[in-house]
Amino acid sequence: IVSHDCMIDEVVNISPGAILAGGVEIGMEVLIGMGATINLYTTIGAGSLVGNGATVKTDVPEKSIVKAGTIWPG
């Protein structure tokens, strides 16, 4: 699910079951895993990986890894 006002850069993979709330910005070459949830107005930096089932509550810096099943920040 990609909600309102999201900005998605090039070479991005949004896996099945992922949820992007409104105003989310996804940088270049990001992978969003299955069932991940990205909260409102959050930015995922270029080259980052968000694992399956993770919940992202605040911005993720470039080239970061959010481990599967975790809450960011942890």
PQR file with spaces between the fields and no chain letter, atoms N, CA, C, O and H, PARSE charges and radii, in Angstrom:
ATOM       1  N    ILE     1       0.859   -1.175    0.000 -0.4000 1.5000
ATOM       2  CA   ILE     1       0.000    0.000    0.000 -0.0000 2.0000
ATOM       3  C    ILE     1       0.894    1.223    0.000  0.5500 1.7000
ATOM       4  O    ILE     1       1.763    1.361    0.861 -0.5500 1.4000
ATOM       5  N    VAL     2       0.687    2.111   -0.961 -0.4000 1.5000
ATOM       6  CA   VAL     2       1.404    3.384   -1.009 -0.0000 2.0000
ATOM       7  C    VAL     2       0.355    4.476   -0.861  0.5500 1.7000
ATOM       8  O    VAL     2      -0.471    4.681   -1.750 -0.5500 1.4000
ATOM       9  H    VAL     2      -0.018    1.999   -1.660  0.4000 1.0000
ATOM      10  N    SER     3       0.394    5.175    0.266 -0.4000 1.5000
ATOM      11  CA   SER     3      -0.621    6.177    0.567 -0.0000 2.0000
ATOM      12  C    SER     3      -0.309    7.519   -0.101  0.5500 1.7000
ATOM      13  O    SER     3       0.590    7.610   -0.937 -0.5500 1.4000
ATOM      14  H    SER     3       1.065    5.009    0.988  0.4000 1.0000
ATOM      15  N    HIS     4      -1.041    8.533    0.265 -0.4000 1.5000
ATOM      16  CA   HIS     4      -0.975    9.857   -0.367 -0.0000 2.0000
ATOM      17  C    HIS     4       0.384   10.537   -0.219  0.5500 1.7000
ATOM      18  O    HIS     4       1.082   10.350    0.778 -0.5500 1.4000
ATOM      19  H    HIS     4      -1.772    8.459    0.943  0.4000 1.0000
ATOM      20  N    ASP     5       0.741   11.320   -1.218 -0.4000 1.5000
ATOM      21  CA   ASP     5       1.905   12.213   -1.203 -0.0000 2.0000
ATOM      22  C    ASP     5       3.246   11.523   -0.969  0.5500 1.7000
ATOM      23  O    ASP     5       4.172   12.149   -0.453 -0.5500 1.4000
ATOM      24  H    ASP     5       0.174   11.472   -2.028  0.4000 1.0000
ATOM      25  N    CYS     6       3.372   10.257   -1.332 -0.4000 1.5000
ATOM      26  CA   CYS     6       4.661    9.570   -1.212 -0.0000 2.0000
ATOM      27  C    CYS     6       5.538    9.909   -2.416  0.5500 1.7000
ATOM      28  O    CYS     6       5.042   10.084   -3.529 -0.5500 1.4000
ATOM      29  H    CYS     6       2.620    9.748   -1.751  0.4000 1.0000
ATOM      30  N    MET     7       6.846    9.998   -2.181 -0.4000 1.5000
ATOM      31  CA   MET     7       7.827   10.255   -3.232 -0.0000 2.0000
ATOM      32  C    MET     7       8.760    9.052   -3.274  0.5500 1.7000
ATOM      33  O    MET     7       9.414    8.737   -2.279 -0.5500 1.4000
ATOM      34  H    MET     7       7.249    9.856   -1.277  0.4000 1.0000
ATOM      35  N    ILE     8       8.825    8.381   -4.420 -0.4000 1.5000
ATOM      36  CA   ILE     8       9.631    7.180   -4.554 -0.0000 2.0000
ATOM      37  C    ILE     8      10.634    7.397   -5.677  0.5500 1.7000
ATOM      38  O    ILE     8      10.259    7.664   -6.819 -0.5500 1.4000
ATOM      39  H    ILE     8       8.294    8.638   -5.228  0.4000 1.0000
ATOM      40  N    ASP     9      11.921    7.279   -5.337 -0.4000 1.5000
ATOM      41  CA   ASP     9      13.004    7.498   -6.300 -0.0000 2.0000
ATOM      42  C    ASP     9      13.153    6.268   -7.205  0.5500 1.7000
ATOM      43  O    ASP     9      12.316    5.365   -7.180 -0.5500 1.4000
ATOM      44  H    ASP     9      12.226    7.063   -4.409  0.4000 1.0000
ATOM      45  N    GLU    10      14.220    6.245   -7.997 -0.4000 1.5000
ATOM      46  CA   GLU    10      14.469    5.168   -8.959 -0.0000 2.0000
ATOM      47  C    GLU    10      15.081    3.943   -8.286  0.5500 1.7000
ATOM      48  O    GLU    10      15.695    4.038   -7.223 -0.5500 1.4000
ATOM      49  H    GLU    10      14.900    6.978   -8.017  0.4000 1.0000
ATOM      50  N    VAL    11      14.897    2.784   -8.936 -0.4000 1.5000
ATOM      51  CA   VAL    11      15.473    1.503   -8.533 -0.0000 2.0000
ATOM      52  C    VAL    11      15.082    1.154   -7.092  0.5500 1.7000
ATOM      53  O    VAL    11      15.936    0.833   -6.266 -0.5500 1.4000
ATOM      54  H    VAL    11      14.398    2.708   -9.799  0.4000 1.0000
ATOM      55  N    VAL    12      13.784    1.223   -6.809 -0.4000 1.5000
ATOM      56  CA   VAL    12      13.245    0.924   -5.477 -0.0000 2.0000
ATOM      57  C    VAL    12      12.388   -0.330   -5.571  0.5500 1.7000
ATOM      58  O    VAL    12      11.614   -0.492   -6.515 -0.5500 1.4000
ATOM      59  H    VAL    12      13.090    1.484   -7.480  0.4000 1.0000
ATOM      60  N    ASN    13      12.529   -1.219   -4.585 -0.4000 1.5000
ATOM      61  CA   ASN    13      11.688   -2.408   -4.516 -0.0000 2.0000
ATOM      62  C    ASN    13      10.806   -2.307   -3.278  0.5500 1.7000
ATOM      63  O    ASN    13      11.303   -2.248   -2.153 -0.5500 1.4000
ATOM      64  H    ASN    13      13.158   -1.088   -3.818  0.4000 1.0000
ATOM      65  N    ILE    14       9.499   -2.287   -3.493 -0.4000 1.5000
ATOM      66  CA   ILE    14       8.531   -2.317   -2.388 -0.0000 2.0000
ATOM      67  C    ILE    14       7.862   -3.688   -2.452  0.5500 1.7000
ATOM      68  O    ILE    14       7.086   -3.972   -3.364 -0.5500 1.4000
ATOM      69  H    ILE    14       9.095   -2.334   -4.407  0.4000 1.0000
ATOM      70  N    SER    15       8.174   -4.528   -1.474 -0.4000 1.5000
ATOM      71  CA   SER    15       7.712   -5.913   -1.490 -0.0000 2.0000
ATOM      72  C    SER    15       6.236   -6.022   -1.111  0.5500 1.7000
ATOM      73  O    SER    15       5.670   -5.092   -0.537 -0.5500 1.4000
ATOM      74  H    SER    15       8.804   -4.297   -0.733  0.4000 1.0000
ATOM      75  N    PRO    16       5.608   -7.166   -1.434 -0.5600 1.5000
ATOM      76  CA   PRO    16       4.203   -7.371   -1.122  0.2800 2.0000
ATOM      77  C    PRO    16       3.902   -7.188    0.366  0.5500 1.7000
ATOM      78  O    PRO    16       4.677   -7.611    1.224 -0.5500 1.4000
ATOM      79  N    GLY    17       2.780   -6.559    0.654 -0.4000 1.5000
ATOM      80  CA   GLY    17       2.324   -6.382    2.022 -0.0000 2.0000
ATOM      81  C    GLY    17       2.925   -5.206    2.755  0.5500 1.7000
ATOM      82  O    GLY    17       2.547   -4.936    3.895 -0.5500 1.4000
ATOM      83  H    GLY    17       2.151   -6.215   -0.043  0.4000 1.0000
ATOM      84  N    ALA    18       3.861   -4.491    2.128 -0.4000 1.5000
ATOM      85  CA   ALA    18       4.454   -3.308    2.766 -0.0000 2.0000
ATOM      86  C    ALA    18       3.437   -2.174    2.777  0.5500 1.7000
ATOM      87  O    ALA    18       2.593   -2.073    1.887 -0.5500 1.4000
ATOM      88  H    ALA    18       4.168   -4.710    1.202  0.4000 1.0000
ATOM      89  N    ILE    19       3.529   -1.315    3.806 -0.4000 1.5000
ATOM      90  CA   ILE    19       2.613   -0.184    3.943 -0.0000 2.0000
ATOM      91  C    ILE    19       3.435    1.091    4.094  0.5500 1.7000
ATOM      92  O    ILE    19       4.238    1.214    5.020 -0.5500 1.4000
ATOM      93  H    ILE    19       4.215   -1.398    4.529  0.4000 1.0000
ATOM      94  N    LEU    20       3.233    2.032    3.184 -0.4000 1.5000
ATOM      95  CA   LEU    20       3.852    3.350    3.275 -0.0000 2.0000
ATOM      96  C    LEU    20       2.749    4.344    3.593  0.5500 1.7000
ATOM      97  O    LEU    20       1.861    4.570    2.770 -0.5500 1.4000
ATOM      98  H    LEU    20       2.581    1.932    2.433  0.4000 1.0000
ATOM      99  N    ALA    21       2.795    4.946    4.789 -0.4000 1.5000
ATOM     100  CA   ALA    21       1.797    5.946    5.167 -0.0000 2.0000
ATOM     101  C    ALA    21       2.020    7.207    4.332  0.5500 1.7000
ATOM     102  O    ALA    21       2.946    7.251    3.523 -0.5500 1.4000
ATOM     103  H    ALA    21       3.516    4.763    5.458  0.4000 1.0000
ATOM     104  N    GLY    22       1.200    8.213    4.514 -0.4000 1.5000
ATOM     105  CA   GLY    22       1.274    9.435    3.727 -0.0000 2.0000
ATOM     106  C    GLY    22       2.561   10.213    3.911  0.5500 1.7000
ATOM     107  O    GLY    22       3.122   10.258    5.006 -0.5500 1.4000
ATOM     108  H    GLY    22       0.447    8.177    5.171  0.4000 1.0000
ATOM     109  N    GLY    23       3.029   10.830    2.822 -0.4000 1.5000
ATOM     110  CA   GLY    23       4.174   11.717    2.864 -0.0000 2.0000
ATOM     111  C    GLY    23       5.515   11.038    3.047  0.5500 1.7000
ATOM     112  O    GLY    23       6.488   11.698    3.413 -0.5500 1.4000
ATOM     113  H    GLY    23       2.574   10.793    1.933  0.4000 1.0000
ATOM     114  N    VAL    24       5.594    9.748    2.806 -0.4000 1.5000
ATOM     115  CA   VAL    24       6.857    9.012    2.940 -0.0000 2.0000
ATOM     116  C    VAL    24       7.744    9.310    1.727  0.5500 1.7000
ATOM     117  O    VAL    24       7.257    9.391    0.599 -0.5500 1.4000
ATOM     118  H    VAL    24       4.803    9.213    2.509  0.4000 1.0000
ATOM     119  N    GLU    25       9.052    9.471    1.971 -0.4000 1.5000
ATOM     120  CA   GLU    25      10.018    9.668    0.889 -0.0000 2.0000
ATOM     121  C    GLU    25      11.002    8.509    0.894  0.5500 1.7000
ATOM     122  O    GLU    25      11.628    8.218    1.913 -0.5500 1.4000
ATOM     123  H    GLU    25       9.448    9.405    2.887  0.4000 1.0000
ATOM     124  N    ILE    26      11.132    7.850   -0.255 -0.4000 1.5000
ATOM     125  CA   ILE    26      12.023    6.706   -0.399 -0.0000 2.0000
ATOM     126  C    ILE    26      13.144    7.092   -1.362  0.5500 1.7000
ATOM     127  O    ILE    26      12.887    7.461   -2.508 -0.5500 1.4000
ATOM     128  H    ILE    26      10.624    8.087   -1.082  0.4000 1.0000
ATOM     129  N    GLY    27      14.387    7.006   -0.891 -0.4000 1.5000
ATOM     130  CA   GLY    27      15.540    7.340   -1.713 -0.0000 2.0000
ATOM     131  C    GLY    27      15.855    6.275   -2.748  0.5500 1.7000
ATOM     132  O    GLY    27      15.205    5.230   -2.804 -0.5500 1.4000
ATOM     133  H    GLY    27      14.596    6.706    0.040  0.4000 1.0000
ATOM     134  N    MET    28      16.854    6.552   -3.560 -0.4000 1.5000
ATOM     135  CA   MET    28      17.265    5.671   -4.645 -0.0000 2.0000
ATOM     136  C    MET    28      17.862    4.359   -4.112  0.5500 1.7000
ATOM     137  O    MET    28      18.573    4.350   -3.107 -0.5500 1.4000
ATOM     138  H    MET    28      17.382    7.400   -3.515  0.4000 1.0000
ATOM     139  N    GLU    29      17.560    3.265   -4.802 -0.4000 1.5000
ATOM     140  CA   GLU    29      18.100    1.934   -4.517 -0.0000 2.0000
ATOM     141  C    GLU    29      17.777    1.443   -3.103  0.5500 1.7000
ATOM     142  O    GLU    29      18.647    0.932   -2.397 -0.5500 1.4000
ATOM     143  H    GLU    29      16.982    3.273   -5.619  0.4000 1.0000
ATOM     144  N    VAL    30      16.528    1.604   -2.708 -0.4000 1.5000
ATOM     145  CA   VAL    30      16.053    1.133   -1.398 -0.0000 2.0000
ATOM     146  C    VAL    30      15.238   -0.139   -1.596  0.5500 1.7000
ATOM     147  O    VAL    30      14.534   -0.290   -2.594 -0.5500 1.4000
ATOM     148  H    VAL    30      15.822    2.018   -3.281  0.4000 1.0000
ATOM     149  N    LEU    31      15.343   -1.049   -0.635 -0.4000 1.5000
ATOM     150  CA   LEU    31      14.512   -2.238   -0.620 -0.0000 2.0000
ATOM     151  C    LEU    31      13.648   -2.195    0.635  0.5500 1.7000
ATOM     152  O    LEU    31      14.159   -2.087    1.750 -0.5500 1.4000
ATOM     153  H    LEU    31      15.915   -0.926    0.176  0.4000 1.0000
ATOM     154  N    ILE    32      12.338   -2.282    0.441 -0.4000 1.5000
ATOM     155  CA   ILE    32      11.376   -2.354    1.542 -0.0000 2.0000
ATOM     156  C    ILE    32      10.850   -3.786    1.568  0.5500 1.7000
ATOM     157  O    ILE    32      10.233   -4.235    0.602 -0.5500 1.4000
ATOM     158  H    ILE    32      11.923   -2.370   -0.464  0.4000 1.0000
ATOM     159  N    GLY    33      11.087   -4.504    2.660 -0.4000 1.5000
ATOM     160  CA   GLY    33      10.719   -5.913    2.759 -0.0000 2.0000
ATOM     161  C    GLY    33       9.225   -6.151    2.940  0.5500 1.7000
ATOM     162  O    GLY    33       8.454   -5.221    3.179 -0.5500 1.4000
ATOM     163  H    GLY    33      11.588   -4.139    3.445  0.4000 1.0000
ATOM     164  N    MET    34       8.836   -7.412    2.822 -0.4000 1.5000
ATOM     165  CA   MET    34       7.437   -7.816    2.942 -0.0000 2.0000
ATOM     166  C    MET    34       6.878   -7.435    4.307  0.5500 1.7000
ATOM     167  O    MET    34       7.517   -7.670    5.333 -0.5500 1.4000
ATOM     168  H    MET    34       9.462   -8.167    2.628  0.4000 1.0000
ATOM     169  N    GLY    35       5.695   -6.851    4.317 -0.4000 1.5000
ATOM     170  CA   GLY    35       5.009   -6.542    5.562 -0.0000 2.0000
ATOM     171  C    GLY    35       5.599   -5.417    6.379  0.5500 1.7000
ATOM     172  O    GLY    35       5.180   -5.207    7.517 -0.5500 1.4000
ATOM     173  H    GLY    35       5.177   -6.660    3.483  0.4000 1.0000
ATOM     174  N    ALA    36       6.564   -4.683    5.835 -0.4000 1.5000
ATOM     175  CA   ALA    36       7.146   -3.552    6.568 -0.0000 2.0000
ATOM     176  C    ALA    36       6.144   -2.406    6.626  0.5500 1.7000
ATOM     177  O    ALA    36       5.323   -2.246    5.723 -0.5500 1.4000
ATOM     178  H    ALA    36       6.904   -4.854    4.911  0.4000 1.0000
ATOM     179  N    THR    37       6.214   -1.611    7.688 -0.4000 1.5000
ATOM     180  CA   THR    37       5.347   -0.451    7.861 -0.0000 2.0000
ATOM     181  C    THR    37       6.215    0.792    8.034  0.5500 1.7000
ATOM     182  O    THR    37       7.094    0.831    8.895 -0.5500 1.4000
ATOM     183  H    THR    37       6.881   -1.742    8.422  0.4000 1.0000
ATOM     184  N    ILE    38       5.959    1.807    7.206 -0.4000 1.5000
ATOM     185  CA   ILE    38       6.703    3.060    7.269 -0.0000 2.0000
ATOM     186  C    ILE    38       5.723    4.147    7.712  0.5500 1.7000
ATOM     187  O    ILE    38       4.735    4.399    7.022 -0.5500 1.4000
ATOM     188  H    ILE    38       5.245    1.775    6.506  0.4000 1.0000
ATOM     189  N    ASN    39       5.981    4.790    8.846 -0.4000 1.5000
ATOM     190  CA   ASN    39       5.067    5.786    9.413 -0.0000 2.0000
ATOM     191  C    ASN    39       5.028    7.085    8.610  0.5500 1.7000
ATOM     192  O    ASN    39       5.864    7.321    7.738 -0.5500 1.4000
ATOM     193  H    ASN    39       6.784    4.585    9.406  0.4000 1.0000
ATOM     194  N    LEU    40       4.039    7.922    8.923 -0.4000 1.5000
ATOM     195  CA   LEU    40       3.814    9.210    8.240 -0.0000 2.0000
ATOM     196  C    LEU    40       5.072   10.082    8.168  0.5500 1.7000
ATOM     197  O    LEU    40       5.847   10.170    9.121 -0.5500 1.4000
ATOM     198  H    LEU    40       3.359    7.731    9.632  0.4000 1.0000
ATOM     199  N    TYR    41       5.248   10.716    7.016 -0.4000 1.5000
ATOM     200  CA   TYR    41       6.290   11.734    6.790 -0.0000 2.0000
ATOM     201  C    TYR    41       7.688   11.274    7.193  0.5500 1.7000
ATOM     202  O    TYR    41       8.460   12.040    7.769 -0.5500 1.4000
ATOM     203  H    TYR    41       4.619   10.644    6.242  0.4000 1.0000
ATOM     204  N    THR    42       8.002   10.033    6.891 -0.4000 1.5000
ATOM     205  CA   THR    42       9.302    9.458    7.192 -0.0000 2.0000
ATOM     206  C    THR    42      10.115    9.358    5.902  0.5500 1.7000
ATOM     207  O    THR    42       9.564    9.117    4.829 -0.5500 1.4000
ATOM     208  H    THR    42       7.375    9.411    6.423  0.4000 1.0000
ATOM     209  N    THR    43      11.440    9.548    6.019 -0.4000 1.5000
ATOM     210  CA   THR    43      12.338    9.425    4.873 -0.0000 2.0000
ATOM     211  C    THR    43      13.220    8.204    5.052  0.5500 1.7000
ATOM     212  O    THR    43      13.801    7.995    6.117 -0.5500 1.4000
ATOM     213  H    THR    43      11.888    9.744    6.892  0.4000 1.0000
ATOM     214  N    ILE    44      13.314    7.399    4.000 -0.4000 1.5000
ATOM     215  CA   ILE    44      14.222    6.258    3.972 -0.0000 2.0000
ATOM     216  C    ILE    44      15.363    6.643    3.031  0.5500 1.7000
ATOM     217  O    ILE    44      15.155    6.808    1.829 -0.5500 1.4000
ATOM     218  H    ILE    44      12.842    7.569    3.135  0.4000 1.0000
ATOM     219  N    GLY    45      16.564    6.784    3.583 -0.4000 1.5000
ATOM     220  CA   GLY    45      17.709    7.249    2.816 -0.0000 2.0000
ATOM     221  C    GLY    45      18.145    6.276    1.733  0.5500 1.7000
ATOM     222  O    GLY    45      17.918    5.071    1.832 -0.5500 1.4000
ATOM     223  H    GLY    45      16.733    6.650    4.559  0.4000 1.0000
ATOM     224  N    ALA    46      18.774    6.816    0.702 -0.4000 1.5000
ATOM     225  CA   ALA    46      19.250    6.037   -0.445 -0.0000 2.0000
ATOM     226  C    ALA    46      20.116    4.866    0.001  0.5500 1.7000
ATOM     227  O    ALA    46      20.911    4.979    0.934 -0.5500 1.4000
ATOM     228  H    ALA    46      18.959    7.795    0.621  0.4000 1.0000
ATOM     229  N    GLY    47      19.944    3.741   -0.688 -0.4000 1.5000
ATOM     230  CA   GLY    47      20.763    2.570   -0.444 -0.0000 2.0000
ATOM     231  C    GLY    47      20.430    1.798    0.819  0.5500 1.7000
ATOM     232  O    GLY    47      21.186    0.914    1.221 -0.5500 1.4000
ATOM     233  H    GLY    47      19.298    3.650   -1.446  0.4000 1.0000
ATOM     234  N    SER    48      19.302    2.120    1.456 -0.4000 1.5000
ATOM     235  CA   SER    48      18.922    1.439    2.706 -0.0000 2.0000
ATOM     236  C    SER    48      18.107    0.189    2.439  0.5500 1.7000
ATOM     237  O    SER    48      17.544    0.002    1.360 -0.5500 1.4000
ATOM     238  H    SER    48      18.687    2.839    1.130  0.4000 1.0000
ATOM     239  N    LEU    49      18.060   -0.657    3.448 -0.4000 1.5000
ATOM     240  CA   LEU    49      17.275   -1.876    3.404 -0.0000 2.0000
ATOM     241  C    LEU    49      16.395   -1.912    4.645  0.5500 1.7000
ATOM     242  O    LEU    49      16.887   -1.781    5.765 -0.5500 1.4000
ATOM     243  H    LEU    49      18.517   -0.505    4.324  0.4000 1.0000
ATOM     244  N    VAL    50      15.094   -2.090    4.445 -0.4000 1.5000
ATOM     245  CA   VAL    50      14.140   -2.247    5.545 -0.0000 2.0000
ATOM     246  C    VAL    50      13.646   -3.691    5.492  0.5500 1.7000
ATOM     247  O    VAL    50      12.980   -4.088    4.535 -0.5500 1.4000
ATOM     248  H    VAL    50      14.694   -2.197    3.535  0.4000 1.0000
ATOM     249  N    GLY    51      13.970   -4.467    6.508 -0.4000 1.5000
ATOM     250  CA   GLY    51      13.668   -5.895    6.518 -0.0000 2.0000
ATOM     251  C    GLY    51      12.185   -6.211    6.648  0.5500 1.7000
ATOM     252  O    GLY    51      11.372   -5.355    6.994 -0.5500 1.4000
ATOM     253  H    GLY    51      14.511   -4.145    7.285  0.4000 1.0000
ATOM     254  N    ASN    52      11.862   -7.461    6.363 -0.4000 1.5000
ATOM     255  CA   ASN    52      10.479   -7.940    6.439 -0.0000 2.0000
ATOM     256  C    ASN    52       9.888   -7.685    7.819  0.5500 1.7000
ATOM     257  O    ASN    52      10.515   -7.983    8.835 -0.5500 1.4000
ATOM     258  H    ASN    52      12.523   -8.157    6.082  0.4000 1.0000
ATOM     259  N    GLY    53       8.679   -7.133    7.851 -0.4000 1.5000
ATOM     260  CA   GLY    53       7.956   -6.947    9.093 -0.0000 2.0000
ATOM     261  C    GLY    53       8.466   -5.843   10.003  0.5500 1.7000
ATOM     262  O    GLY    53       7.980   -5.700   11.125 -0.5500 1.4000
ATOM     263  H    GLY    53       8.169   -6.891    7.026  0.4000 1.0000
ATOM     264  N    ALA    54       9.430   -5.065    9.546 -0.4000 1.5000
ATOM     265  CA   ALA    54       9.959   -3.966   10.366 -0.0000 2.0000
ATOM     266  C    ALA    54       8.961   -2.813   10.416  0.5500 1.7000
ATOM     267  O    ALA    54       8.141   -2.650    9.512 -0.5500 1.4000
ATOM     268  H    ALA    54       9.825   -5.181    8.635  0.4000 1.0000
ATOM     269  N    THR    55       9.037   -2.019   11.477 -0.4000 1.5000
ATOM     270  CA   THR    55       8.246   -0.802   11.613 -0.0000 2.0000
ATOM     271  C    THR    55       9.201    0.367   11.730  0.5500 1.7000
ATOM     272  O    THR    55      10.069    0.385   12.603 -0.5500 1.4000
ATOM     273  H    THR    55       9.703   -2.151   12.211  0.4000 1.0000
ATOM     274  N    VAL    56       9.041    1.353   10.844 -0.4000 1.5000
ATOM     275  CA   VAL    56       9.923    2.519   10.828 -0.0000 2.0000
ATOM     276  C    VAL    56       9.135    3.722   11.336  0.5500 1.7000
ATOM     277  O    VAL    56       8.144    4.128   10.730 -0.5500 1.4000
ATOM     278  H    VAL    56       8.336    1.339   10.135  0.4000 1.0000
ATOM     279  N    LYS    57       9.595    4.297   12.476 -0.4000 1.5000
ATOM     280  CA   LYS    57       8.899    5.419   13.107 -0.0000 2.0000
ATOM     281  C    LYS    57       9.553    6.762   12.843  0.5500 1.7000
ATOM     282  O    LYS    57       8.890    7.796   12.932 -0.5500 1.4000
ATOM     283  H    LYS    57      10.400    3.967   12.968  0.4000 1.0000
ATOM     284  N    THR    58      10.858    6.769   12.514 -0.4000 1.5000
ATOM     285  CA   THR    58      11.575    8.008   12.235 -0.0000 2.0000
ATOM     286  C    THR    58      12.484    7.798   11.023  0.5500 1.7000
ATOM     287  O    THR    58      12.639    6.674   10.545 -0.5500 1.4000
ATOM     288  H    THR    58      11.396    5.929   12.442  0.4000 1.0000
ATOM     289  N    ASP    59      13.078    8.877   10.533 -0.4000 1.5000
ATOM     290  CA   ASP    59      13.926    8.826    9.347 -0.0000 2.0000
ATOM     291  C    ASP    59      15.047    7.797    9.490  0.5500 1.7000
ATOM     292  O    ASP    59      15.597    7.587   10.571 -0.5500 1.4000
ATOM     293  H    ASP    59      12.953    9.790   10.922  0.4000 1.0000
ATOM     294  N    VAL    60      15.366    7.160    8.349 -0.4000 1.5000
ATOM     295  CA   VAL    60      16.448    6.185    8.277 -0.0000 2.0000
ATOM     296  C    VAL    60      17.560    6.802    7.430  0.5500 1.7000
ATOM     297  O    VAL    60      17.313    7.174    6.283 -0.5500 1.4000
ATOM     298  H    VAL    60      14.920    7.331    7.471  0.4000 1.0000
ATOM     299  N    PRO    61      18.784    6.922    7.967 -0.5600 1.5000
ATOM     300  CA   PRO    61      19.883    7.512    7.198  0.2800 2.0000
ATOM     301  C    PRO    61      20.255    6.661    5.983  0.5500 1.7000
ATOM     302  O    PRO    61      19.910    5.481    5.913 -0.5500 1.4000
ATOM     303  N    GLU    62      20.960    7.270    5.031 -0.4000 1.5000
ATOM     304  CA   GLU    62      21.414    6.551    3.846 -0.0000 2.0000
ATOM     305  C    GLU    62      22.223    5.318    4.229  0.5500 1.7000
ATOM     306  O    GLU    62      22.947    5.308    5.225 -0.5500 1.4000
ATOM     307  H    GLU    62      21.240    8.228    5.089  0.4000 1.0000
ATOM     308  N    LYS    63      22.079    4.273    3.406 -0.4000 1.5000
ATOM     309  CA   LYS    63      22.844    3.026    3.529 -0.0000 2.0000
ATOM     310  C    LYS    63      22.700    2.359    4.891  0.5500 1.7000
ATOM     311  O    LYS    63      23.651    1.764    5.398 -0.5500 1.4000
ATOM     312  H    LYS    63      21.491    4.281    2.597  0.4000 1.0000
ATOM     313  N    SER    64      21.520    2.458    5.478 -0.4000 1.5000
ATOM     314  CA   SER    64      21.244    1.815    6.765 -0.0000 2.0000
ATOM     315  C    SER    64      20.521    0.494    6.554  0.5500 1.7000
ATOM     316  O    SER    64      19.939    0.240    5.500 -0.5500 1.4000
ATOM     317  H    SER    64      20.747    2.941    5.066  0.4000 1.0000
ATOM     318  N    ILE    65      20.576   -0.335    7.584 -0.4000 1.5000
ATOM     319  CA   ILE    65      19.831   -1.592    7.576 -0.0000 2.0000
ATOM     320  C    ILE    65      18.906   -1.603    8.787  0.5500 1.7000
ATOM     321  O    ILE    65      19.351   -1.479    9.928 -0.5500 1.4000
ATOM     322  H    ILE    65      21.049   -0.128    8.440  0.4000 1.0000
ATOM     323  N    VAL    66      17.614   -1.754    8.518 -0.4000 1.5000
ATOM     324  CA   VAL    66      16.615   -1.939    9.573 -0.0000 2.0000
ATOM     325  C    VAL    66      16.311   -3.424    9.569  0.5500 1.7000
ATOM     326  O    VAL    66      15.709   -3.932    8.623 -0.5500 1.4000
ATOM     327  H    VAL    66      17.253   -1.856    7.591  0.4000 1.0000
ATOM     328  N    LYS    67      16.717   -4.120   10.609 -0.4000 1.5000
ATOM     329  CA   LYS    67      16.584   -5.577   10.646 -0.0000 2.0000
ATOM     330  C    LYS    67      15.123   -6.013   10.654  0.5500 1.7000
ATOM     331  O    LYS    67      14.250   -5.324   11.183 -0.5500 1.4000
ATOM     332  H    LYS    67      17.206   -3.708   11.378  0.4000 1.0000
ATOM     333  N    ALA    68      14.887   -7.163   10.060 -0.4000 1.5000
ATOM     334  CA   ALA    68      13.538   -7.734    9.976 -0.0000 2.0000
ATOM     335  C    ALA    68      12.915   -7.843   11.363  0.5500 1.7000
ATOM     336  O    ALA    68      13.566   -8.252   12.324 -0.5500 1.4000
ATOM     337  H    ALA    68      15.596   -7.722    9.630  0.4000 1.0000
ATOM     338  N    GLY    69      11.645   -7.469   11.443 -0.4000 1.5000
ATOM     339  CA   GLY    69      10.881   -7.612   12.681 -0.0000 2.0000
ATOM     340  C    GLY    69      11.196   -6.610   13.772  0.5500 1.7000
ATOM     341  O    GLY    69      10.672   -6.726   14.880 -0.5500 1.4000
ATOM     342  H    GLY    69      11.117   -7.137   10.662  0.4000 1.0000
ATOM     343  N    THR    70      12.042   -5.624   13.486 -0.4000 1.5000
ATOM     344  CA   THR    70      12.411   -4.655   14.515 -0.0000 2.0000
ATOM     345  C    THR    70      11.634   -3.354   14.363  0.5500 1.7000
ATOM     346  O    THR    70      10.928   -3.141   13.377 -0.5500 1.4000
ATOM     347  H    THR    70      12.468   -5.530   12.586  0.4000 1.0000
ATOM     348  N    ILE    71      11.783   -2.488   15.369 -0.4000 1.5000
ATOM     349  CA   ILE    71      11.202   -1.145   15.325 -0.0000 2.0000
ATOM     350  C    ILE    71      12.350   -0.163   15.234  0.5500 1.7000
ATOM     351  O    ILE    71      13.295   -0.234   16.020 -0.5500 1.4000
ATOM     352  H    ILE    71      12.356   -2.661   16.169  0.4000 1.0000
ATOM     353  N    TRP    72      12.276    0.755   14.279 -0.4000 1.5000
ATOM     354  CA   TRP    72      13.308    1.785   14.080 -0.0000 2.0000
ATOM     355  C    TRP    72      12.790    3.103   14.599  0.5500 1.7000
ATOM     356  O    TRP    72      11.681    3.482   14.221 -0.5500 1.4000
ATOM     357  H    TRP    72      11.508    0.813   13.641  0.4000 1.0000
ATOM     358  N    PRO    73      13.502    3.830   15.433 -0.5600 1.5000
ATOM     359  CA   PRO    73      14.775    3.438   16.042  0.2800 2.0000
ATOM     360  C    PRO    73      14.548    2.409   17.143  0.5500 1.7000
ATOM     361  O    PRO    73      13.478    2.356   17.750 -0.5500 1.4000
ATOM     362  N    GLY    74      15.550    1.606   17.386 -0.4000 1.5000
ATOM     363  CA   GLY    74      15.402    0.481   18.319 -0.0000 2.0000
ATOM     364  C    GLY    74      15.978    0.683   19.648  0.5500 1.7000
ATOM     365  O    GLY    74      15.901   -0.206   20.496 -0.5500 1.4000
ATOM     366  H    GLY    74      16.419    1.649   16.893  0.4000 1.0000
